[in-house]
Amino acid sequence: AGAEASVAAARAETRSALRSMENRITKILAKSIGASAANMYLSVQCIAGANKRDAAKTHQRARVMAVEYLKQQGERE
């Protein structure tokens, strides 16, 4: 009975710690997504304002290049 109580207490503490960490990560991701969206919008506005290139095509090309960059970084690890 004592071992079961200890295991139950350990599980409860673990769940609590994980829930706290999950909430923190969720908040960080939400802030990061918001910042990324704002950056994307501003970049598209700057490209369109400069009137040098089609903003949509430039944005799509940048996304493709970003994915390639992230893949390369993942391969290095």
C-alpha positions as YAML, in Angstrom:
chain: A
units: angstrom
residues:
- id: 1
  name: ALA
  ca: [0.00, 0.00, 0.00]
- id: 2
  name: GLY
  ca: [2.89, 2.36, 0.81]
- id: 3
  name: ALA
  ca: [4.56, 1.71, -2.53]
- id: 4
  name: GLU
  ca: [1.31, 2.33, -4.40]
- id: 5
  name: ALA
  ca: [0.84, 5.65, -2.60]
- id: 6
  name: SER
  ca: [4.40, 6.68, -3.44]
- id: 7
  name: VAL
  ca: [3.94, 5.77, -7.10]
- id: 8
  name: ALA
  ca: [0.63, 7.65, -7.23]
- id: 9
  name: ALA
  ca: [2.23, 10.72, -5.66]
- id: 10
  name: ALA
  ca: [5.16, 10.58, -8.10]
- id: 11
  name: ARG
  ca: [2.79, 10.28, -11.06]
- id: 12
  name: ALA
  ca: [0.73, 13.23, -9.85]
- id: 13
  name: GLU
  ca: [3.87, 15.37, -9.49]
- id: 14
  name: THR
  ca: [5.09, 14.32, -12.93]
- id: 15
  name: ARG
  ca: [1.74, 15.16, -14.53]
- id: 16
  name: SER
  ca: [1.70, 18.54, -12.81]
- id: 17
  name: ALA
  ca: [5.23, 19.36, -13.96]
- id: 18
  name: LEU
  ca: [4.50, 18.23, -17.51]
- id: 19
  name: ARG
  ca: [1.26, 20.23, -17.63]
- id: 20
  name: SER
  ca: [3.11, 23.33, -16.46]
- id: 21
  name: MET
  ca: [5.83, 22.82, -19.08]
- id: 22
  name: GLU
  ca: [3.23, 22.18, -21.80]
- id: 23
  name: ASN
  ca: [1.43, 25.42, -20.94]
- id: 24
  name: ARG
  ca: [4.69, 27.36, -21.04]
- id: 25
  name: ILE
  ca: [5.67, 25.89, -24.42]
- id: 26
  name: THR
  ca: [2.20, 26.64, -25.79]
- id: 27
  name: LYS
  ca: [2.50, 30.29, -24.76]
- id: 28
  name: ILE
  ca: [5.97, 30.56, -26.30]
- id: 29
  name: LEU
  ca: [4.74, 29.01, -29.56]
- id: 30
  name: ALA
  ca: [1.74, 31.35, -29.68]
- id: 31
  name: LYS
  ca: [4.02, 34.37, -29.31]
- id: 32
  name: SER
  ca: [6.41, 33.00, -31.93]
- id: 33
  name: ILE
  ca: [3.60, 32.38, -34.41]
- id: 34
  name: GLY
  ca: [2.30, 35.90, -33.89]
- id: 35
  name: ALA
  ca: [5.74, 37.39, -34.43]
- id: 36
  name: SER
  ca: [6.27, 35.28, -37.55]
- id: 37
  name: ALA
  ca: [2.93, 36.33, -39.00]
- id: 38
  name: ALA
  ca: [3.69, 40.01, -38.36]
- id: 39
  name: ASN
  ca: [7.12, 39.61, -39.95]
- id: 40
  name: MET
  ca: [5.63, 37.89, -42.99]
- id: 41
  name: TYR
  ca: [3.02, 40.62, -43.41]
- id: 42
  name: LEU
  ca: [5.60, 43.39, -43.12]
- id: 43
  name: SER
  ca: [7.91, 41.66, -45.58]
- id: 44
  name: VAL
  ca: [5.16, 41.28, -48.14]
- id: 45
  name: GLN
  ca: [4.20, 44.95, -47.68]
- id: 46
  name: CYS
  ca: [7.82, 46.05, -48.18]
- id: 47
  name: ILE
  ca: [8.19, 43.93, -51.31]
- id: 48
  name: ALA
  ca: [4.91, 45.21, -52.72]
- id: 49
  name: GLY
  ca: [5.80, 48.79, -51.74]
- id: 50
  name: ALA
  ca: [9.13, 48.58, -53.49]
- id: 51
  name: ASN
  ca: [7.17, 47.41, -56.53]
- id: 52
  name: LYS
  ca: [10.20, 45.51, -57.73]
- id: 53
  name: ARG
  ca: [8.70, 42.04, -57.75]
- id: 54
  name: ASP
  ca: [5.43, 40.24, -57.37]
- id: 55
  name: ALA
  ca: [5.06, 39.98, -53.59]
- id: 56
  name: ALA
  ca: [3.20, 36.64, -53.67]
- id: 57
  name: LYS
  ca: [5.85, 34.96, -55.84]
- id: 58
  name: THR
  ca: [8.67, 36.41, -53.75]
- id: 59
  name: HIS
  ca: [7.00, 35.25, -50.55]
- id: 60
  name: GLN
  ca: [6.51, 31.71, -51.91]
- id: 61
  name: ARG
  ca: [10.15, 31.55, -53.03]
- id: 62
  name: ALA
  ca: [11.26, 32.70, -49.57]
- id: 63
  name: ARG
  ca: [9.17, 29.95, -47.94]
- id: 64
  name: VAL
  ca: [10.75, 27.31, -50.18]
- id: 65
  name: MET
  ca: [14.22, 28.61, -49.35]
- id: 66
  name: ALA
  ca: [13.41, 28.63, -45.62]
- id: 67
  name: VAL
  ca: [12.31, 24.98, -45.76]
- id: 68
  name: GLU
  ca: [15.51, 24.04, -47.59]
- id: 69
  name: TYR
  ca: [17.56, 25.90, -44.98]
- id: 70
  name: LEU
  ca: [15.80, 24.14, -42.09]
- id: 71
  name: LYS
  ca: [16.33, 20.75, -43.74]
- id: 72
  name: GLN
  ca: [20.04, 21.47, -44.09]
- id: 73
  name: GLN
  ca: [20.26, 22.51, -40.45]
- id: 74
  name: GLY
  ca: [18.47, 19.30, -39.42]
- id: 75
  name: GLU
  ca: [20.91, 17.21, -41.43]
- id: 76
  name: ARG
  ca: [23.87, 18.84, -39.66]
- id: 77
  name: GLU
  ca: [22.61, 17.84, -36.22]
...
